Amino acid sequence: MAAVEYLRETGRADLDAHWIAEYFQDAGVLEEHPRQDLVAFADMVQKALDKEVGRIRNATTFLPDNVISLRKLRRKP
C-alpha cells in the first residue's frame, strides 16, 4: 500500500527517506506492528515499489498491441 501511494504521489521509482519516515509515523505502522523497524520497512516498501514499477513497465510494453487503430474503425463515406 505504501509503495502504490508513493508512486502515485511522486511518480518516482526510488524511495525517498523523508517520505517513508513520514509515512511510517503518520500511517501508524509502529502502533500496528511494534516490532517493525523503519529501515526494514523501507526495504520492504522499496521491493514492493520495484515490483509495481516492473509490472507497469511490462503492461506498457504490451500496450501498442492492444490499441486498435482509429483508422480501421472509421467508416468511409
GUBA-840985 format. One record per residue: x, y, z of N, C-alpha, C in turn; residue in one letter. Coordinates in Angstrom, 1 decimal, decimal comma, always signed. Each point is the difference from the previous one (the first is absolute). Layout:
N
<<X; Y; Z>; <X; Y; Z>; <X; Y; Z>; 'A'>
...
# end
This chain:
77
<<+0,8; -1,2; +0,0>; <-0,8; +1,2; +0,0>; <+0,9; +1,3; +0,0>; 'M'>
<<+1,0; +0,0; +0,8>; <+0,9; +1,1; +0,0>; <+0,7; +0,2; -1,3>; 'A'>
<<+0,4; -1,1; -0,7>; <+0,7; +0,2; -1,3>; <-0,9; +0,6; -1,0>; 'A'>
<<-1,3; -0,4; -0,1>; <-0,9; +0,5; -1,0>; <-0,3; +1,5; +0,3>; 'V'>
<<-0,2; +0,3; +1,3>; <-0,2; +1,4; +0,4>; <+1,2; +0,9; -0,4>; 'E'>
<<+1,2; -0,5; +0,3>; <+1,2; +0,7; -0,4>; <+0,1; +0,3; -1,5>; 'Y'>
<<-0,3; -1,1; -0,7>; <+0,1; +0,1; -1,5>; <-1,0; +1,0; -0,5>; 'L'>
<<-1,2; +0,0; +0,6>; <-1,1; +1,0; -0,5>; <+0,4; +1,4; +0,4>; 'R'>
<<+0,6; +0,2; +1,2>; <+0,3; +1,3; +0,4>; <+1,2; +0,6; -0,7>; 'E'>
<<+1,0; -0,8; -0,2>; <+1,3; +0,5; -0,6>; <+0,3; -0,4; -1,4>; 'T'>
<<-0,5; -1,2; -0,4>; <+0,3; -0,5; -1,3>; <+1,4; -0,5; -0,2>; 'G'>
<<+0,7; -0,1; +1,1>; <+1,4; -0,5; +0,0>; <+0,2; -1,4; +0,5>; 'R'>
<<+1,0; -0,7; -0,5>; <+0,2; -1,4; +0,4>; <+1,0; -0,1; +1,2>; 'A'>
<<+0,7; +1,0; +0,3>; <+0,9; +0,0; +1,1>; <-0,6; +0,6; +1,2>; 'D'>
<<-0,1; -0,8; +1,1>; <-0,6; +0,5; +1,2>; <+0,7; +1,1; +0,7>; 'L'>
<<-0,7; +1,0; +0,4>; <+0,6; +1,1; +0,7>; <+0,0; -0,2; +1,5>; 'D'>
<<+1,1; +0,1; +0,7>; <+0,1; -0,3; +1,4>; <-0,9; +0,9; +0,9>; 'A'>
<<-0,2; +1,2; -0,4>; <-0,9; +0,9; +0,8>; <-1,4; -0,4; -0,2>; 'H'>
<<-0,4; -0,4; -1,2>; <-1,4; -0,4; -0,3>; <-0,3; -1,2; +0,8>; 'W'>
<<+0,9; -1,0; +0,0>; <-0,3; -1,3; +0,7>; <+0,0; +0,2; +1,5>; 'I'>
<<+0,8; +0,9; +0,5>; <+0,0; +0,2; +1,5>; <-1,3; +0,7; +0,4>; 'A'>
<<-0,5; +0,9; -0,8>; <-1,2; +0,7; +0,2>; <-1,2; -0,9; +0,0>; 'E'>
<<+0,0; -0,9; -1,1>; <-1,0; -1,0; -0,1>; <+0,0; -1,0; +1,2>; 'Y'>
<<+1,1; -0,4; +0,3>; <+0,2; -0,9; +1,2>; <-0,7; +0,5; +1,2>; 'F'>
<<+0,3; +1,3; +0,3>; <-0,6; +0,6; +1,2>; <-1,5; +0,3; -0,2>; 'Q'>
<<-0,4; +0,6; -1,1>; <-1,3; +0,5; -0,2>; <-1,0; -1,2; -0,2>; 'D'>
<<+0,4; -1,0; -0,7>; <-0,9; -1,1; -0,2>; <-0,2; -0,9; +1,2>; 'A'>
<<+0,8; +0,2; +1,0>; <-0,1; -0,8; +1,2>; <+0,5; -1,4; -0,1>; 'G'>
<<+1,1; -0,2; -0,8>; <+0,6; -1,3; -0,2>; <+0,6; -0,5; +1,3>; 'V'>
<<+0,6; +0,9; +0,8>; <+0,6; -0,5; +1,2>; <-1,0; -0,4; +1,0>; 'L'>
<<-1,2; +0,7; +0,1>; <-1,0; -0,4; +0,9>; <-0,6; -1,4; -0,4>; 'E'>
<<-0,2; -0,2; -1,3>; <-0,6; -1,3; -0,4>; <+1,0; -1,1; +0,1>; 'E'>
<<+1,3; +0,3; -0,3>; <+1,0; -1,0; +0,0>; <+1,2; +0,5; +0,9>; 'H'>
<<-0,1; -0,2; +1,3>; <+1,0; +0,6; +0,9>; <+1,4; -0,5; -0,3>; 'P'>
<<+0,2; -1,2; -0,5>; <+1,4; -0,5; -0,3>; <+0,5; +0,5; -1,3>; 'R'>
<<-0,7; +0,7; -0,8>; <+0,4; +0,4; -1,3>; <+1,0; +1,1; +0,1>; 'Q'>
<<+1,1; -0,2; -0,8>; <+1,1; +0,9; +0,0>; <-0,2; +0,9; -1,3>; 'D'>
<<+0,3; +1,3; +0,2>; <-0,1; +0,9; -1,2>; <+0,8; -0,4; -1,2>; 'L'>
<<+1,3; -0,4; +0,3>; <+0,9; -0,4; -1,1>; <-0,6; -1,2; -0,7>; 'V'>
<<-0,4; -1,0; +0,7>; <-0,6; -1,2; -0,6>; <-1,2; +0,3; -0,7>; 'A'>
<<-0,8; +0,9; +0,5>; <-1,3; +0,4; -0,6>; <+0,3; +0,7; -1,4>; 'F'>
<<+1,0; +0,9; +0,1>; <+0,4; +0,7; -1,3>; <+0,5; -1,0; -1,0>; 'A'>
<<+0,8; -1,0; +0,4>; <+0,4; -1,0; -1,0>; <-1,1; -0,8; -0,5>; 'D'>
<<-1,0; -0,4; +0,8>; <-1,2; -0,7; -0,5>; <-0,8; +0,9; -0,9>; 'M'>
<<-0,1; +1,2; +0,2>; <-0,8; +0,9; -0,9>; <+0,8; +0,2; -1,3>; 'V'>
<<+1,3; +0,1; +0,1>; <+0,8; +0,1; -1,3>; <-0,2; -1,2; -0,8>; 'Q'>
<<+0,0; -1,2; +0,6>; <-0,2; -1,2; -0,8>; <-1,3; +0,0; -0,7>; 'K'>
<<-1,1; +0,4; +0,8>; <-1,3; +0,1; -0,6>; <-0,1; +1,0; -1,1>; 'A'>
<<+0,7; +1,1; +0,2>; <+0,1; +1,1; -1,0>; <+0,6; -0,5; -1,3>; 'L'>
<<+1,1; -0,8; +0,2>; <+0,7; -0,5; -1,2>; <-0,9; -1,0; -0,8>; 'D'>
<<-0,8; -0,8; +0,8>; <-0,9; -0,9; -0,7>; <-1,1; +0,7; -0,7>; 'K'>
<<-0,5; +1,1; +0,6>; <-1,1; +0,8; -0,6>; <+0,5; +0,7; -1,3>; 'E'>
<<+1,2; +0,5; +0,1>; <+0,5; +0,7; -1,2>; <+0,3; -1,0; -1,1>; 'V'>
<<+0,5; -1,2; +0,4>; <+0,2; -1,0; -1,0>; <-1,3; -0,5; -0,7>; 'G'>
<<-1,1; -0,1; +0,8>; <-1,3; -0,3; -0,5>; <-0,5; +1,0; -0,9>; 'R'>
<<+0,2; +1,3; +0,3>; <-0,5; +1,1; -0,8>; <+0,8; +0,0; -1,3>; 'I'>
<<+1,3; -0,2; +0,0>; <+0,8; -0,1; -1,2>; <-0,4; -1,1; -0,9>; 'R'>
<<-0,3; -1,2; +0,6>; <-0,4; -1,1; -0,9>; <-1,3; +0,3; -0,6>; 'N'>
<<-0,9; +0,6; +0,7>; <-1,3; +0,4; -0,5>; <+0,1; +1,0; -1,2>; 'A'>
<<+0,9; +0,9; +0,2>; <+0,1; +1,0; -1,1>; <+0,8; -0,5; -1,2>; 'T'>
<<+0,8; -1,0; +0,2>; <+0,7; -0,7; -1,1>; <-1,0; -0,6; -0,9>; 'T'>
<<-1,0; -0,6; +0,5>; <-1,0; -0,7; -0,8>; <-1,2; +0,9; -0,4>; 'F'>
<<+0,0; +1,2; +0,4>; <-1,1; +0,9; -0,3>; <-0,2; +0,2; -1,5>; 'L'>
<<+1,0; +0,3; -0,8>; <-0,2; +0,2; -1,4>; <-0,8; -1,1; -0,7>; 'P'>
<<+0,2; -1,2; +0,4>; <-0,7; -1,1; -0,6>; <-1,5; +0,0; +0,3>; 'D'>
<<-0,3; +0,6; +1,1>; <-1,4; +0,0; +0,5>; <-0,8; +1,2; -0,6>; 'N'>
<<+0,7; +1,0; -0,5>; <-0,7; +1,2; -0,5>; <-0,5; -0,3; -1,4>; 'V'>
<<-1,2; +0,3; -0,2>; <-0,6; -0,1; -1,3>; <+0,1; +1,3; -0,8>; 'I'>
<<+0,4; -0,1; -1,2>; <+0,2; +1,2; -0,8>; <-1,4; +0,6; -0,3>; 'S'>
<<-0,1; +1,3; +0,2>; <-1,2; +0,7; -0,3>; <-0,3; +0,0; -1,5>; 'L'>
<<+1,0; -0,1; -0,8>; <-0,2; +0,0; -1,5>; <-0,9; -1,2; -0,4>; 'R'>
<<+0,2; -1,1; +0,7>; <-0,7; -1,2; -0,3>; <-1,5; +0,1; +0,4>; 'K'>
<<-0,3; +0,8; +1,0>; <-1,3; +0,1; +0,5>; <-0,8; +1,0; -0,8>; 'L'>
<<+0,6; +1,0; -0,7>; <-0,7; +1,0; -0,7>; <-0,7; -0,6; -1,2>; 'R'>
<<-1,2; +0,5; -0,2>; <-0,7; -0,4; -1,2>; <+0,3; +0,9; -1,2>; 'R'>
<<+0,1; -0,6; -1,1>; <+0,3; +0,8; -1,2>; <-1,4; +0,5; -0,6>; 'K'>
<<+0,0; +1,3; -0,3>; <-1,3; +0,6; -0,5>; <-0,4; -0,5; -1,4>; 'P'>
# end
